[in-house]
Amino acid sequence: MYVIKVKGIAKIPDYVQLRDDKFTLLAYFRVDRPDKSLEKLGFGDKLPYIMNFVNDLPFGQIAKIDI
């Protein structure tokens, strides 16, 4: 799975995109509100791991994460 962290501007908040190996969008959520999106995907139990990875990721970069 791939993670992209997008920097918001002005009133638009920061977002995270989760994409599969074919780069299909799986989830798109605010950095400060990941709970519902990750639970819908079945990754609620991996929330701390994913968010630690996201918080360390610089804006605008694509990184692969193994879940």
JOWOPE-V11003 format. One record per pair of residues at least 24 apart in sequence whose ideal C-beta (glycine too) atoms are under 7 Angstrom apart, sorted by the first residue. I is the first residue (numbers start at 1). J is the second residue. If there is no record, write none. Layout:
I,J / I,J
This chain:
1,65 / 1,67 / 2,62 / 2,63 / 2,64 / 3,53 / 3,54 / 3,57 / 3,63 / 3,65 / 4,62 / 5,54 / 5,57 / 5,59 / 5,61 / 6,59 / 7,59 / 7,60 / 16,54 / 43,67
